């Protein structure tokens, strides 16, 4: 589990949780604060400042420990349950184990794992309870049912089922992982199938699903049906279904981006866009995001080795990133479109944004993510860009004897900083970007 990891790398979660300078602390604190009062509002522990502070510390500590995930809604319920029975340190490590080991895709920015499990369970319900699902379809409640199941998965039944039931379910979950969530969900529907069939209208369905959790008080019956009811044929089938729905969801996300970008993108012809899109899709393995390594390989195959590592890195840094630090395929398509078919001004603008951070900076700041948000570029930054572009065409850049520190407005860079030779080199690079390998 989480605690079994090297203790030398273990975070001092009390220190981190209270250090306002800790990365992402300010970013996540507002989200955490909003959810604190919603966590077991009727439980005595969370009506006290001590209980709320304890919950805040553990949630903030996790956000610091794993800044890629940070804080995700519903973690408050899981952590809140753990703190009823564990001290803060143990609750922290169990939370780490759940999020990073048992359910690694459930708390990403796109909640991919939760969506996959919801579709998987809906598929199994269609297979195991055809009469029930036919009835739910007739009530036009399929989407409502999926939303209900999604909530159960996201919260791991915490603050949904009675606390005594949840504790027993958690024991099974910590042993079996996500398989337990699937079995428990199917067991609930098996036990209460007749009540669902008694619903005669959509209103009846909503009313029953709202009070259903309070009916699941016989935990012995629930676990008996979940473990002996032959609701899941095999672990292999579960994994096959997960793979199927993961692939399908990623394709849907990619298709959505494709449709949006195609409508928005006027620089490429339809055949050109299809060609670019296929290359991007191949580079990401069908995912809707692209990491730095994938971008580097994509650039090499797309334009060839002349681009160079520094330009690759700078261009990737210019992308807006998601919570996991990955660039969206939409951002990639927009940049590639601009560099391929944008005019001279557009292409130079892309390079300007990419080089508008000092070389010592590891990441571009949010204020540098678009040219509209930053109107100046220092002469030093301009010369850094020129030196790199000279390397792209294997020419030597000789900087001027003195460099002023003033900022240069975009659009006036050439007049104020470029020599005639510089203009020729930049034009050569911009032209090369317009040609595929």
N, C-alpha and C positions, 0 to 999 in steps of 0.2 A: 504494500500500500504506500500512500504518500509518506508516512512517517519512516518507512524503511529506506528512504533515500538517504544519501550521504548527509549526515548531520552537519558537516562542514559547510554545506551549501544551504542549510536551513535558514530561513529569514528570521530576524528578531521581530516577530509580528507585533509586539507591543510598541517597540520603537518606531517601526515603519508606519503603523496605523496612526500614530500621533505626530508624525513629522510632516508638517505642511509642505516642506520642500521635496518630499518624496515624489518621483515621477507619477503622473496620472492621479495623484491624490485629489487635487482640485477638480479634475475632470469627472471622477466617479463619485465624489462626496455628495453632490446634489442628487444624483440618482439614488444613492444609498439612503440619504436622509428622507427622501420622499417615501421610500418603502418601509422604513423602520416602524412607523406607527401602524402600518397595515399588517404587521407580523403578529399573529396570535393576539389581537387587541383585547381579548377577554381573559387571557392567561395572566395570573398574578405576577409572574416574573417580568412580563413586558409592559406592565403598568407602572413599573418603577424605573427610575433613572439608571440604576445599577444594571438592570437587565438590558435596557436599550443601549447603554454604553458598551456593554459586553458584545452585543450583536454588531454594533458599529465597528468595534475594533477588529473582530474576526473578518468581517466582510471587506473592510479596507485593507487588512493585511493580505487577504487573498488577491485583491486587485493589484497590490504592489508585487506580490510574489509572482503573479502571472499577468503582466500588463497586456499581453496579447488578447486575453479574454477579458480581463478587467472585472467589471461587475455586470451580471446579466440578471434581468428580472426573474424572480422566483428563487434565486439563491438565498434570499432573505428567509423564505419559508423553510428551506432545507437546513440552513445554518441555525435558524431559530429552534427547530426540532432538536438538532444535535446538542445545543446548549442547555436543553432541559435535563440532559443526562450526562454531559461531559464537561470538563473544564475547557477553557478557551483554547489551550494548546492542542488538546486532543480533537476538539471540534474542528479546528483549523486543518489538521492533517487528514481527518476523515473527509472534509470538504474537498481538499486537494485530490484525494483518492477517487472520489466520486466524479469530479469534473474532468480530471486529467486522464484517469485510467479506465473507469467503468463506462463513462459517457463522453468520450473525447470530442464528439461532433455535435453534442446537444447544446452547447453554450457558445458556439461560434456566432459571429455577427448575423449570419443568415439562418441560424437555427436548423442547419441541414439535418442533423441527427434526429431532431424532434419531428421534422416533416417526414423523414423516411420512416420512423417508427409508426407515425400516425397512418401513413398509407399502408404500411405492412399490416397493421392491426385491422384496418378497414378491409383489406384483401382477405385476411383470415376470417373475418366476420361473414363476408360474402360466401366463403367456402364452407364454414362450419354451421352457420345459421342462415341459410337461404330464405327461409320463411320470414324470419325477423327482418332481414335486410330488404326483402321485397316490400314489407309493410312500411318500413322507414322511407323507402323510395316513394311509396304511394302518398306519404304524408309530406313529401318534398322537404325532408329533414336530413338528407344525406350530409350536406355541408355543415349543418348545425351539429350533427353527430361527430363529424371529424374535428370541429372546433372544440367540442367537449373533451374528446380523447386527447387532443393536443395539449389542452390545459392539464389533464391528469399526468401526462408524460412529463411536461415541463416542470411541474411541481412535485413529481414523484408521489402523488396522492397526498402530500402534506397539506394540511388545512383544507382538505377535501373529504377524506375518510376520517372517521373518529380516531382520535389520537392513539387509543389502545390498539386499534386495527393497524394503523400506520406503523407502529413500532414493530409489530410482528412481520408486516410486509417488508419493512426495512431490513430485518434480519435475513430474510430470503434474498432480497435485492443485493445486499453487500456480499452475499455468497455467490449468487448466480449472475449478477449484472443485469443487463437490459432484458434478458430472457424472462426474468421474473416479472418485469413490468408488463410484458406481453401476456404472460399466463394469468396474472391477476386481473388484467382488463377483460380478457376473454371469460374468466370465471365469473366476474360481475354480471356480464351479459347472459351467461348461461343460467345463473341463479335467478335473475330477474327478467328473463325472456318474456314470460307471460304478462308481466306488468307493462312491458313495452308494447306487446301485441294488443293490450287493452286500450291503448291510446287511440282515440278516434279522430283527432285533429292535431294540427301543428301546436296549438296552445296546450293540449294535453301532453304532448311530447316535451315541450319546454318545462312545463310544471313538474313532470315526473323526473326529468334529468336533474332539475334543481334540488329535489329532495332525495334523489337516489343515494347519494353518499351517506346520508344519515341512516339509511336502512342497512348498510353493510356493517353491522355490529357483531355478527357471528363469525369471528375470525377463524375459528376451527373449521367451519363449513367452507369458508372462502378458500383457505389453503388446501383443504382436502380436494375440492373441485379443481383448483388450479394445478395440483400435482398429480391427481389420479384420473382426471376427466378426459385424458387423451385429446386435449385441445390443440396440442402442437405435435405434428407427426415426427419431426426430427429437428435437431439443431442445424443440420445441413440445409434443411428447407428454409429455416429462418435466415441463414446467411445468404442463400440464393435470392430470397426475396429482398433482403437489404441491398444486395448488389444491384438487383434489377431496379429498385426504386431510387437508389442513389444515382445511378446512371440516368434514369428518366428525369429526375428533378434537376440534375445539372444541365441536361439537354434543354429542358424547359427554360431555365434561367438564361442559358446561352442564346436560345431562340428569341427570347424576349429582348435581350440586348441587341441581337442582330436586327430584329424588326425596327426597334427604336432608332438604332444607329443608321440604318438604311434610309429611314424616312428623314432623319436629321441631317444626314451626310449628303451634301450636294457636290462634293469635290470629285468623287469617283463615279464612274459609270457602273451600272449594275453588274456587268461581267467582272470589272476590276474589283468591286467590293466583294463579290463571291470568292474571287481568287485570294484576296487578302484575308477574308474571314476564315477560309479553310486553313490557311497557314497559321493563323492565330489559334484556331481550334486545335490543330495538331500540336502546337507548342505547349498549350495548357493541359493537354490530355482531356479536352472536353469540359474543362472547368470555366467558371465565369470570372476567374481572377488569374493573375500572372505574377510569379515571383521574380526576383532579380536574375536568378540563374536562367530561368526560362526566357526572360527578355533578352539576355545576352546571347543565348543560342539562336533565338528567333532572329535577332538583328544580323548575326553571322550568316544565317541561311538566306535571309531576305535581301540583304544588301552586299554581303561579302565582308571580308576582313578589313577593308580599308577604313571602316568607321572608327575602330579603335576602342579600347576599354574605357578611356576617360569619357568619350562622348556617350557611349552606351550607358555608363553609370550616371552621367549628368541627366540624360533624357529620362532614365527611370526615376531618378530623384524628383523630377518635375511633376510626376503623376501624383494626384491625390490618392491617398491610401485608405483602405478600410481599417477596422480595428485590429486586424491581424498583420497590418503593415504591407498588404498586397495591393497591387494596382488592378483596377477593374478592366475587363476586356473592352468595355466602352471607351475608357480613357486611351487604351492602346490603339483602338481603331481610329479614334479622332486624331491622334498624333501621327500615325502612319499615313492617314489620308492627307493630312496637312503637308507632311514632308514629301509625299509622292506627287501630289497634284496641286498643292497650294502655290500661290504666286510667290515671287521673290520676297515680298514683304511678310507674308504668312510664314514662310520657312525660316526667315531670319528671326521672326518673333518667337518661334519654337526654341531656337537656339538661345535667344536672349533670356527666356525664362529658365532654361536649363542651366545657364551659367551665371544666374543672378545671385548665387550664394558664394561665399568665400570658400576657397579650396579646403580650408581646415574644417569646414562644417561637415559633419557626418550625415546630416539630413537637411533638406530644405524646410524652412519654416512655413507655417500656413499662409503667411503674408506673401510668400514667394510662389505660391501654387498657381498663380495666373498673372499674366502681364498686366491685366487691368488693376491688380492690387498693388503693384509696385511700378512706379513710373521712372525710376532712375537706376542707373548702372554705373558703378565707379569705373574710372579709367583703368584701375588695377584689374577689376573683374573683366573688363573688355579685353585687356591685353592677355589675360589668362585664356579667354575664349579664342582669341586669334592664334595664340601659340599652339593650342590644341588642334585647331583647324588646319594650321600649316602642316602639322604632323600627318594629318589625314591624307594630304596630297604629297607627302614626303618632301616638303620644302622647309628651309630653315627660317625661323622667325627671329628677327633682330629687333628687340624692343627699343623704343626711343630712349634717349639719354636721361630724361627726367619724366616722372609720372605724377601728375597732379591727382589729388584725392577727391576732386569734385565729382558730383554725380552727373551723368549724362542722360538726358531724356531719351527714351526710346523714340526712334524716328529721326533722331539727330546724331545717332552713334557714328554713322559713316562720315558725316561732315566734320565731326569734331575729333574722332579717334582713328579713322581708317586712312591709311595712305592709299595711293593708287594701286600698289601691289596687293595691299590687304584686300581691297575690293575684288581684285581678280581672283585671289585665293578663295575668298568667301563664296563668290559666284560659282567657282569650280566645285566646291563642296555642295552647295545647294543644288547644282545640276546633277551631281552624282546621286543625291538622295532621290531624285526623280526617276532613277533607273533601277529596276529589279535585277538581282543577280541572275 
